[in-house]
Amino acid sequence: MKINHYNKDIQYADSKEIFEKTNYLIFQKLSSISPIVEITSVKSKQDQFNGIDKLLKTREGKILKLEEKIRKKDWGDFLIEIIADNRYGKIDKKNRKISITKKKGLGWGFKDYSTDMILYFFEESNSGNLFSWKKFQKTFKENFLNWLELAEKNRNGFTLKKAWNFDQAKKEKFFSLNIAIPKNIFFEAYIKNGGKII
């Protein structure tokens, strides 16, 4: 069983190599829509908790808030966290919903992020996509119950995946629960919600 360490994951995401790769992709993707003149990383834990990893300044002076999701490998899907900590959240199968006892149990797919955009980046293929956060989350929430049913049955490329973590303060293992959604299916649903694939 592989155990993730949050601090190591943050260091990896903040490494110079990843920072440069994701910045290049952001400049490339947005150049024809809203040229970006500056990208700065956000270090505040509160901002990161609110889904803001980077601030993008456009040529017109507008500031866009960006959340980043970085995966080392490209498995052909988008992995979206539905439960952040199994000690405080679970799937209520009877009522077909996520049941949370503490806010920190809620996965990022359901959080009220104050970001404008989300970048999903795959290091292995050095590729990724930019989405409007509102449309990304709307697409996810609207389709969640159907996708969850498919994932519970391992059908059509949908799966549920656990990521084990370790709570240093309490010396406890816990896991986050994630749903893998095939890219082509997510893209189709996102476009139906008026989203543009960038």
C-alpha positions in Angstrom: 0.0 0.0 0.0 1.5 3.3 -1.1 1.1 6.2 1.3 1.1 9.7 0.0 2.7 12.5 2.1 0.9 15.8 1.7 4.1 17.9 2.2 6.0 15.8 -0.3 3.2 16.2 -2.8 3.2 20.0 -2.3 7.0 20.1 -2.7 6.7 18.1 -6.0 4.0 20.4 -7.3 6.0 23.5 -6.3 9.3 22.2 -7.8 10.9 24.5 -10.4 10.6 21.9 -13.1 6.8 21.5 -12.6 6.4 25.2 -12.1 8.1 25.9 -15.5 6.2 23.2 -17.3 2.8 24.3 -16.1 3.5 28.0 -16.7 4.6 27.2 -20.3 1.4 25.3 -20.9 -0.7 28.1 -19.4 1.0 30.7 -21.6 0.5 28.5 -24.6 -3.2 27.7 -24.0 -4.3 31.2 -23.1 -2.2 33.1 -25.7 -5.0 33.3 -28.3 -7.8 34.1 -25.8 -6.4 36.4 -23.1 -2.6 36.8 -23.3 -1.0 36.3 -19.9 1.9 38.6 -19.0 2.7 37.3 -15.5 2.2 34.2 -13.4 2.8 34.2 -9.7 2.5 31.3 -7.2 0.3 31.7 -4.2 1.9 30.6 -0.9 -0.9 31.3 1.5 -2.4 28.1 2.9 -5.8 29.9 3.1 -5.7 30.8 -0.6 -4.7 27.2 -1.5 -7.5 25.9 0.7 -9.8 28.1 -1.4 -8.5 26.5 -4.6 -6.0 29.2 -5.7 -2.5 28.0 -6.6 -1.5 30.7 -9.1 -2.5 34.3 -10.1 -2.5 35.0 -13.8 -2.2 38.7 -14.9 -3.6 39.4 -18.4 -2.3 42.0 -20.8 -5.4 44.1 -19.9 -4.5 43.9 -16.2 -7.2 41.4 -15.2 -6.2 38.9 -12.5 -7.3 35.3 -13.0 -7.2 32.8 -10.1 -6.0 29.3 -11.0 -6.2 25.9 -9.3 -3.7 23.2 -10.4 -4.2 19.5 -10.4 -1.0 17.7 -11.3 -0.6 14.0 -12.1 2.6 12.3 -12.9 1.0 9.8 -15.4 -1.7 10.2 -17.9 -4.2 7.3 -17.5 -6.7 8.8 -20.0 -9.0 10.1 -17.2 -9.5 13.0 -14.9 -9.2 12.0 -11.2 -11.6 14.0 -9.0 -11.5 13.8 -5.2 -14.9 13.1 -3.7 -13.9 12.4 -0.1 -10.7 14.1 1.2 -10.5 12.1 4.4 -12.4 8.9 5.1 -12.4 9.6 8.8 -14.8 12.5 8.2 -16.7 11.4 5.0 -18.2 8.4 3.2 -20.6 7.5 0.4 -24.1 7.1 1.8 -25.2 4.4 -0.6 -28.8 4.3 0.7 -29.4 8.0 0.0 -26.9 8.2 -3.0 -24.9 11.1 -1.6 -21.7 12.0 0.1 -22.1 12.2 3.9 -19.6 14.5 5.7 -19.2 14.8 9.5 -16.5 17.5 9.2 -15.7 20.0 6.4 -12.3 18.5 5.9 -13.9 15.3 4.8 -15.3 16.9 1.6 -13.4 16.2 -1.6 -12.2 19.1 -3.8 -14.7 18.2 -6.5 -17.5 19.5 -4.3 -15.7 22.4 -2.6 -16.8 26.0 -3.0 -13.5 27.2 -4.5 -13.1 30.9 -5.3 -10.9 30.2 -8.3 -11.7 31.1 -11.9 -9.9 28.3 -13.7 -8.6 24.8 -13.1 -5.5 23.4 -14.9 -5.3 19.6 -15.1 -1.7 18.8 -16.0 -0.1 15.4 -16.8 3.7 15.5 -16.4 4.4 12.3 -18.3 2.8 13.6 -21.6 3.6 17.2 -20.7 0.0 18.1 -21.6 -3.1 19.3 -20.0 -6.3 21.2 -20.2 -7.6 24.5 -18.8 -11.3 24.6 -17.7 -13.6 27.2 -16.3 -13.9 26.1 -12.7 -17.6 26.9 -12.5 -18.4 24.8 -15.6 -16.0 22.1 -14.6 -17.7 21.7 -11.2 -21.2 22.1 -12.6 -20.4 19.3 -15.1 -19.1 17.1 -12.3 -22.0 17.7 -9.9 -24.7 17.2 -12.5 -23.2 13.8 -13.6 -21.8 12.6 -10.3 -24.5 10.1 -9.4 -24.5 8.4 -12.8 -20.7 8.4 -12.9 -20.5 7.1 -9.3 -22.7 4.1 -10.3 -20.5 3.3 -13.2 -17.4 3.6 -11.1 -18.7 1.4 -8.3 -19.2 -1.3 -11.0 -15.9 -0.5 -12.8 -17.7 0.1 -16.1 -16.9 2.1 -19.2 -13.5 3.3 -17.8 -14.9 4.7 -14.6 -13.3 3.6 -11.3 -13.0 4.5 -7.7 -9.5 5.0 -6.4 -8.1 5.4 -2.9 -5.1 7.4 -2.1 -3.6 6.6 1.3 -2.2 9.4 3.4 -0.7 9.8 6.9 -1.8 12.2 9.5 1.5 13.2 11.3 -0.2 14.9 14.2 -2.5 11.9 15.1 -0.1 9.2 13.7 -3.0 7.7 11.7 -3.4 6.4 8.2 -6.4 7.6 6.2 -7.4 7.7 2.6 -9.0 10.1 0.1 -11.5 8.6 -2.3 -11.4 9.7 -5.9 -13.4 9.0 -9.0 -11.7 8.4 -12.4 -13.7 9.8 -15.2 -12.6 9.0 -18.8 -11.5 12.2 -20.5 -13.7 11.8 -23.6 -16.8 11.4 -21.5 -15.9 14.4 -19.3 -15.1 16.5 -22.4 -18.5 15.7 -23.9 -20.4 16.6 -20.8 -18.4 19.8 -20.3 -19.1 21.0 -23.8 -22.8 20.3 -23.3 -22.6 22.8 -20.3 -21.2 25.4 -22.6 -17.5 24.8 -21.8 -14.7 25.2 -24.2 -11.8 22.8 -24.2 -8.6 24.7 -23.9 
